[in-house]
């Protein structure tokens, strides 16, 4: 049985005094490759029960009858939960809200006999072992009364509405786009649709609830242990000190863990009623029964003068949401941000379908809107007879075109130049179908990427004790390298080796941290850790000069440095090892709370930028597409760890390849059900599909964006990649495909 407390992740010693900026190996790497890492579905103890969820098979209607008798007769089955025996729990809608919930009526598992979507959880079988629970779940009979449903966005688009609760994603138009479009010397327009996309992390969602005489210790797959804890407390009427949520390792999430998924409710409910520990793990098929990247129908029209200057942009989008909640994404505003253009009009509407609420998926909104817009930009460059890279430079914007504000930093020009040099863009032949080798047509495409640089409220604690430096906060590491960069930040601030830093995160008992999402983790968690360590430095400095026997005694007016495990007078006259100070004074602790962006930061627009170039080879006879090269040049401020950052961008590019050529949830609108709910039919890129990926970080100093001068890199890799590939396919074949993924049938 794995231990309940995971071993402290360790980092190899030997880092330089400037710990950040070094390509250090991941702290959590050894635990993951040796199998020591403990995930939510790994925790076990004597007497643990296992739950298996039963899902609805109709998209809309009600449950007329549940036949649970066959399941209860199976030896080892303990209980079957449904709306018929659900305990009396909170019924206010606000109790079911979470930190990432869109406005609307939030789903309440097993609340009544209503079915809102195909795949909705309608029962939970609890048994002494997993196999018995799974077998018994298949024995439950359900009788439904179906009602007419709508799952076709193309049909529902006619009834789409402007979001009732307008948010920051509300598009802002300017000028007179219709008039400018009519007068434009050059015009292009097109329809763009990208298929439904699912998160599909390697680790499936799981919750293990350990019963502790009324208190609960929960191991949950989540991107916020605090969000999961608060969700449980509100619904089940528990106090925060009765619920502890832990998630030290997460096997990928990509947004799927931003909201508590239904297995958490099920496991907690069963544990509360039965007074025993319970685990519920979703199957791969069930991973297709909750949030996803929604479908969007986009229409984009561009106007330009004879010299290729954009004069008009029109971008309209209709996206699906559920009948329960009004999920919104930032799809169209990017089109008014990136390039100079005086006349822009944008519209965004939502259509309600009988599907579950969509969910933020890696680079939500931008992966849909920017990729479509960058395909349209390529089409206009071709119409103008201008090299697509040169066209982007002609229309380059030095300021945020929506707000008029300056950027904290923007090295996008350098990204274009760096990517072009590495890729060899100057050798590109301009005409489509002009590059080939044998029976393969060769195409080169380019696109721009952009993503927000965000920071949120966070708390952190730093402790210097006999065993070294420890930093604590309830942040998550969803595979992004959070453990490692926090160790680097703390080590650099305190002047110790990263191997001497104990990073403790992903525990709701630790100082409060927000959701790990939006590429805001490094800025948010890192700023809090830095602030806590700086406060600790002040405490230790005061102690060092106040101790009568200290070599630094009386040097209160001399600047002090923390370096090499010592406190040192800047003039070199004296130093005191931190270990000696702690041995004399005992462990010292400091805590800091950092907020979101300050008023001074809000005077600027804050974004990461990238240039993506891709090469494809298309078999002219079979229509098969191979991506053979990708170069991504990224400007994201100061890079804390080039190794983990490059891994994040590479992972995003893989997602972009999947979006361009592979991934699509196939919905049977007649059944309201995604049919390819497995890895055999939902195609994700595999090793053979991934070429050499060259990630380049363009130097970018940014003292304004935050105290660390950093921007997120987790999502920027997705944005622009699918467009660069689609543009390369056009260059290779002369065929413009606006419906992604691009499959062979769309080329033949």
N, C-alpha and C positions, 0 to 999 in steps of 0.2 A: 504494500500500500504506500503511495507517495506520502511524504510528510506534509503536514498542513502548512508549515512555514518553509518556504523555498529557501534554498541556499542563497547567501548574498552574492549577487553577480559581481564579478571582479574584472578589473581592467589591467592589462599588462603595465608594469612600471616602466619608467624611462621617458615619459613625455617631457617636452621642454617646459620652461617656465611659462611661456606663452602657450597655454594648453589649448585654447581655441584656435581654429584654423588648421589643426593637425588632422591627418587622415587616420585617426585611431580606430582600431577594431571595435566592434560593438561589444559592450559589456555583457549583453544577454546572449551573445553568440555561442559561447561554450555550453551554456545550459541547454540551448535549443538543439545543438547538434549532438549532444551526448544523451539527450532524453531526460535531463534533470528538470527541465522546465515543466511546471504544473499548470495545466489549463483548467477551465471551469468544469469540463466534463471528466477530469482525471481524479478529482477528490473522491475519496472513498472512506467509509468507516463501517464498522459492524452494524448490521441492521438497516443499512441504507435501502430505501425503496426506490423503484424506478417507475417513471411515468411515460406514457405514450399518448400523444394527442391524436384525436380523431378530427378530421377536417370535413367541412361541408362539400358537397359535390354539385350544388346548384348555385347560380350567381345571385338569385334574389327570391325571397319567399319566406316560408316559415316551416319550422319543424312540427309535424303533426304527431309523430310518435317516435320514441326511442326504445328499441328492444335491447336491453342490456343483460337480460337473464342469461343468454349463452356465455357471455364474458364472465359473469359472476360465478358461473359453475366451474370454471377452469381453476384447478388447484394452484394456489399461489397468488391469485388475484385478491387484492385487499379492498379496493373500492373503485367505483366508476363515478366520476363527477360530471354533471351536466347542469343546464339551467334549472333542472328539476330539483336538485339538492345543493345548489350553490349556496354557501353561507351568506348570511346577511352582512353585506359590506357597504362601504360608502357609496352613495348614489348620486351625489352632486357631480356634475360634469367636470368641474375644476379638480376634483380628486384624481381624475385619470389623465390630467394634463402632465406633460413633462417638459424638460428644458428645450426640446426641439419640436414641440408639437405645433402644427399650424392651427389657425383658428377653426372652430367648428365643434361638432359633437364627437368627442373622442371615444374610441372603441372600448367597450367594457366586456371582457371575455365572459362567456356563459351567462350573460345578464338576463336574456329572455329567449324566446323561441325564434326571433328574427334572424334571417340569414342575409347578410349584406354583400357578400362576395364569395365566389367559388374558392375554397381553401380556408375559409373562416374556421377557427377552432370551435368545435361544438361539444366536445367531450374529452375527458382525460381518464385513461385507465391506469391505475396504480397497482403494481405487483411487486413480488419479492425479488424478481430479477427482470432484466431487460427483455430477454427473449419471450418470457411469459406475457409481459405487458404488450409487446408488439403483436403477438399472436392473438391475444384477447381483443385488442383494438380492432382487428380485422373481423371479429365475430359480432360486432355491434350492428344492429340493423336500424336504419333511419328511414322514416317515411316523411316526405316533403310535400308541401303545397307550393308549387312554383308560381311565380308572378312574372309578367313581362319585364325584360331587362334590356339595358342598352350597354354594349361594350365596344361599339364601333365609333371611334373618334371622328371618322370622316362623316358619318351621319349626324353625330351629336354636335359637330362644329357649328351647325346652323343655329343651335340654341346656346352657344357659348356666351359668357357674360364677362364683363370687366370685374376683376376681383372686388368683392364687396368690402373687404377690409384692405384698403390700399396700404402699401408698405414702401420701403425704400427702393424696391425693385420697380416701382411705377415709372414707366419710361417718360422721358422729358423730351418733347419735340422742340424744334426751333426753325425759324425761317418759313419759307413757303415751298415745301418740297414738291407739291403737285405741279405748281407753275414752273419751277426749275426743271422738273423732269420733262415737262412738255417742250421746254425750250432747249434741252440738252442736245449737243451735237452727237453724243454717243449715249446709247441706252442698252442695258441688259436687264433681264429679269428672269427669275426662276423659282421653282418650288423645291423645297428641301425637307426631307423627312429622314429621321434616324430611328432605327428600331428600338423597342423596349430593351433595356439593359439591366441585368441583375448583378448584385454585388459579388456573390459567390466566393467568399473568402475560404481559405483552406480549412479553417476551424469552423465547424457549424455552430449555431447558437445553442448554448447550454446554460443551465442554472442548477447548481447543487446547493440546496438549502439544508444546513446542518442545524437540527433542533437542539436548543440549549435551554431547556426548561422555560420556555416562553420567549426567550431571546433567540435571535436568528443570526447565524453566521452564513453569509451567502457568497458563493463563488460564482460570478456571473461573467459572461462574455459581454463586454460593454465598452463604450468609449467614454464613460463617466460613471465612476462608482457612486459619486454623490447623487447624480440623477437617478440611478437605480434605487439607492437607499430612500430618497425622498418620495419617489413613486410608491414604493412598498409601504412606507409609513403612512402616507395619505390614505391609501386604499384600505389598509388593514388596521388602521387606528393605532399604530405603534409609535413609540417615541424614538427619536434618533439614537438614543443610547441602548435601545433594544435591538437595533439592526446594524450589523456590520457587513459591508459589501467589499469584497476583494477581487482583484483581477490583475494579478502581477504580470501575466503573459496573455497576449491576444494574438491569435493566429490569423491576422488580417481582419479588416472590418469595412473600410472604404465608404463609411457612412452608415452601414447596416446596424452599427451599435450605438448610433446617436440617440435612438429612442429605445426604451425597454421593449423587447419583443415578448410575444405572448407566453413563451415558455417560462419567463420569470414569474408572471402572475400565477400560472398553473402550479409551479413548484412550491411557491410560498403558500398558496391556498391549501394544497394537499398537506404540507407540513403542519400548518396551523390546525387543520381539522383533525388530522391523525396523530398529532403530537410525536411525529417521527421525522427523521431526515429523509429528504426526497430529492431525486435528480430527474430533470427533464431535459432531453437532448432532442433537437429537431433533426429530422432526416434531411438528406440532400434535396429530396423532392419537396419537403416542407419549407426549405429555404426559398422556394419560389412562391410562397403563399403570403408574403408580406411585402414591404416596400421595394421599390425598383426605380430606375431612371425612367420617367414618363415619356410618352410619345409626344412629339410636338410637330405640328404642321406649320411650316414657315414659308412665307413668300417674301422675297427680297428683290428690290429693284434699285438699280444704280443709274445715275446720270453723270456725265462728265463732259468737259469741253474737248475741243479737238487736240489739245495738248496733254490730255490725260488727267487734268485736275478734277476731282470729284466736285460736282455741283449739287447733287441731290441723292439722298438715301431714303428709302422706304423699307421698313422691316416690320412685318406683321407675323404674329405667332398665336396659334391656338394650342393649348396644352391640356392634357387630361388631369383631372383630380377625381376624388371619390365623392360619393354623396354624403359622406360623414364629415370630411374636413376639406378646407380650401387650401390645398397645397400650392405654393407659388414658387417660381424659379426666376432668377435673373437672366433671362434669355436675350431680350432685345436691346437693353441699354448699352451693351458693349459696342453696338454698331454706331452709336453716336459719340463714342469715346475715343476710338483708336486713331482715326484719320481726320485731317482737316476737311470740313465740308460745312458750308453755311446753311444748308437746308436739309433738315432731317425730320422725318415723322415715323413714329413707332407705335404699334398697338400690340397689346397683350391681353388675351382672354382665356378663360378657363371653361372647360366642358366637363360636366359631371358624368362619370361612368360608374357602372356597377362592378367596380374593381376596388381593391383596398387602396388606401392613400399612398401615393408615391412617397419616396424617401430620398433625402439628399444622397447622391451617389457621386463619387469622386469628381471634383470640379463641377458641382451642380450648376446648371444654367450656362456657364461658359463653355462646357464641353458640347453643349447643344447649339447655343447661339453663335459663339465665335467661330466654330468649325463651319457652320453654314455660311456665315458672313465672309469668311476667308475664301470659301469656294466662289462666292459671288465676286469678290475682289479679283480673283484670278480670271474669271470670265470677262470682267471689264478690261483688265490688262490685255487680254488676247484681242478683244474688240478694238482697243486703241492701238494695237500693234506695238506695244511696249513690253519689254522684259518684265515679268511679274515682280522681281525684286526691285527693279528700278521704279516701277509704278508705285510701290509702297513707299519708297524714298521720296518720290515727287509729292506724295500726299502726307508725308510725315508730320505729326503733330507734336510740337514742343510743350504744349499745355493740355490739360484735360479739356477736351472739346465740349463736354457737357456742362461742367461747372465754371470753366475758365480759370481754374486754379492751377498753380504750378505743381509739378510733381516733387515729392521729396527727393527723388532721383529717377533718372530714366536713361539707361544706357542701351536702348533698343538699337540705335544706329550701330553701335559697336557689336551688338549681337548679330545684326545682318552681315556686317563686314567679316566678323570672325567665322560665322557659319559658312559664308560664301568661300572664304579662303580654304577652310578645312575640307569643304565638300568639292571644291573645284568648279564652282558655279559658272565661271567664265567660259568653260568649255561647252556649256549647254547650247545645243542648236535650237533656234527659236520655234521652228515649225513643228506641229504635231506630226507624229509618225516619221520623224526624220532621223531618229536614232534607233538602231536595231543591231542585233547580233544573232545570226541564224534565224530561227523562226520566232524569236522573242523580240518584241518591241520594248524599247527602253524609254522610260519617262522620268523627268526630274520635276519635283514640285516644291514649293515653298509656302509657308504660312507664318503668321504672327501669333504669338501666344501672350495672354495677359491674365493676371489673377490678383485679387485684392491682397493687401498686406494688413492683416488685422491683429488686434491685441485686445484681451478681455480681462476682467477682474480675476485676481488670483491671490492666494496666500501661500506662504512657504515658511518653513522653520529650518534654521541652521544650528547645529550643535557641535561644539568642539570639546571632545572628551579624551580620556586616556587612550582610546582606540583610534583616535583620529577624527576626521570631519564627517558629519552625517547631515544630509539634507532630506527634508521630508515635505511632501505635499501629496494631495489626493489625485494628482494627474495620472493619465493613462499613457502607456506606451503601446500603440497599436501596430507595432512593427516598424515605426518610423525612426527609431534610434534615440528616443527620448532619454532613456537611462544614460546613454553615452554623452550626449551633449550637455545634460545637466551636470554630470560629473566634471566635464571640461570647464563649464562656466564657474562652478563652485571652486574647482582647483585653481583656476587662474585668479579668481577674486581673492582667495585666501593664501595664495602663494605656496600651495602644496602640490604633490604629484596626483594626477587623476586616480592612480591606483589606491590612494589613501582616502578616497571619498566613498562613503556608503550612501547610495541613492535609494531612498525608500519611497515608493509611490504606489498608486492604485489601491489605496485602502481608505475607506470612507471615514475612518477614525483620525486620519491625518488632516492637516490644514486644507481648507476648502479650495478646490480647483474646478474650473469649468469643463465643459465638453472638450474632448480632443477632436477638433475638426476644423475645416476651413483653412488648413495650413497655418493656423494661428498658434499651434502648440509651442514652437520654439520661442516665439516672441512673448507669449503669455507666461508660460512656465519658467522660461529662462530669465525673464525680467524679475519675476518674483524671487527666484533663487538668488540672483545677483543682489537684489535689494536686501534679502535676509542676510547674506554673507557680508555685505557692506556694513550693515548694522552690527553684526558680530565683530567685524574688524574694529569698529569704534569702541566696543566694549573691551576687547582684548587690549587695544592700545591704551585705554585709560588705566587698566590694571597694570600693564607693563611699566608705565612711568610712575605709578603710585607706589609700587612695592619698594620698600627701602633697600632690599638686597638685590634688586634688579639692576643689570648693567645699563638699563635705559632710565633708571631713576633720575628724575629731575630734567628729563629731556622733553618735557611737554611742548616746548616751542619748536622742536626739531621735527620736520616731516618724517614720518615713519613709513617703511615699505614692508610688505609681506612677500617674502621670496624664499624659496628653498626650505620651507618649513620653519622659518624664523621671522621675528619682527626685527627689522633692521633700521637704524638711523640712516637717513638718506645721505648724510655726509660720511658714512662709513665708520663713525667713531665707536659704535657699540651695536650689539645685537643680542637677542634673547630667543633661544629655541622655543617654539610654541609648546612642545612637550614639557619643557621645564616650567613654563607659565601655568599650564594646566595641572601639573603635579603639585604646584604650590597652591593654586586658587581653586582647583576643582573644575568640573565641566561647566562650560558657559553656553548659554542659549540665546538666540535672537530670532525674532519673527518679523516678517514684513508683509504688508498687503499692498499690491499694486493694482491700479485701476486700468480702465481702457485708455484709448488715446487721449492725450491732453488737449487743452484748447489750442496750444501752439501747433500741435501735430495736425489738428483739424483744419488748419489753414492751408493744408496741402492735400493733394491726391496721392494715395499710397498704393503702389502696384509693383508686382514683379512682372518682368517682360521676357519674352524669348523669341528667337527665330528658329523655325524648324525646317529642315530640308530633308527630302526623302527621295530615294531612287526605287523605282519598281520595274519589274520585267514582266511582260504580259505575253503569254503564249497565244499567238494570233489565231491558231486553229482551235484551241480548247478554251480560251478565255480565262485561263488560270493566271492568277496574279501572285507574284512573289515580291515582297519588300526586301531589297538587298542591301540597302544602306539607310541609316538615319543619323543626321547630325542635329543636335539640339544645343544652341548657345543661349544661356540663361543669365540674366542680370537680376540677382536677388539679394542685393546688399552684401553684407559680410557673411561669408560662409563659415559656419562654426566647425563643421567636419566635412571636408570635401568627399570623403569616402561614403559616408552614410547619405549625404545630400545627393551625390551622383546616383546612388542606388534608388533614392526616391524618384528622381527625375526619370531614370531608366524604367522604373516600374510604371510611371505615368505614361511613358511612350508606348510601353507594351499595351496598356489600356487603350491608347489611341489606335494602335494597330488592330486590336480587337474590334473597336468601334467602326473602323473603316472597312474591314474585310470579313469579320467573323461573327460577332455577337448580335443576336436578335432573338428576343422572346417572341415566339410565334403564338399569337392569340387567336383562338377559335371564337369569333364573336358570337356564334350561335350558342355556344356553351358558356361563354364568359370565362374561359379557362385557358391558361398558358399550357400548351401541349408538350413543349420540349423541355420539361422540368427535370432534366438530368444532364450529366456531362457527356452522354453519348450523342445527344441531339442539340443541346445548347453549346455551340462551338465557341471555345475560348482558344486564344493562341497558345500553342505549345512550342517547345524548343525549336522544332523544325521551321516554325513560322517566324522566328525572331532573328533578325540579321545582326550584324555589328551595330551597336548603338554607341555613338560618340557624344558624350555629354561634356560641354565646355562651360565653365563659369567665368563670365566676363567680370572683371573687377568693377566694383561699384561701391563707392563710399556714400553712406547715407546717415548723417548724424541726426536727421530730423525724424525718421520713421519710428524709432524707439531708442531706449537707452543702449541697446546692444547693436543697433544699426543693422538689424537682420530682417529678412522677409521670408515667407514660407516657400517651400519648394515641393511639397507633396502633391499639389494639384497642377502646377504649371506645366508639367510634362504631358498631361492629357490634352491641354488646350492647344489647338493648332495642329496636332499630329495627324488626326484623321483628315483634316483639310489638305495638309501637305501631300498625303498619300492620294487622296482623290484628285488633287491637281496634277500629281505625277501620272496618274492613270489617264487623265485627259491628254497630257503631253505625249504619252506613249501611243494612245489609240485615236485621239481626235474625238472621243466620245465623252461628253460631260454627264456624269451620273450624280444626281442630287439626292437619290434615295440610298442611304447607307444601311447595312453593309453592302459593298459592291461585290456581288457574286457573279460567277461566270455567265449566268443566263442574262445578266444585264448588259453584257458586252457582246454577246453573240447575236 
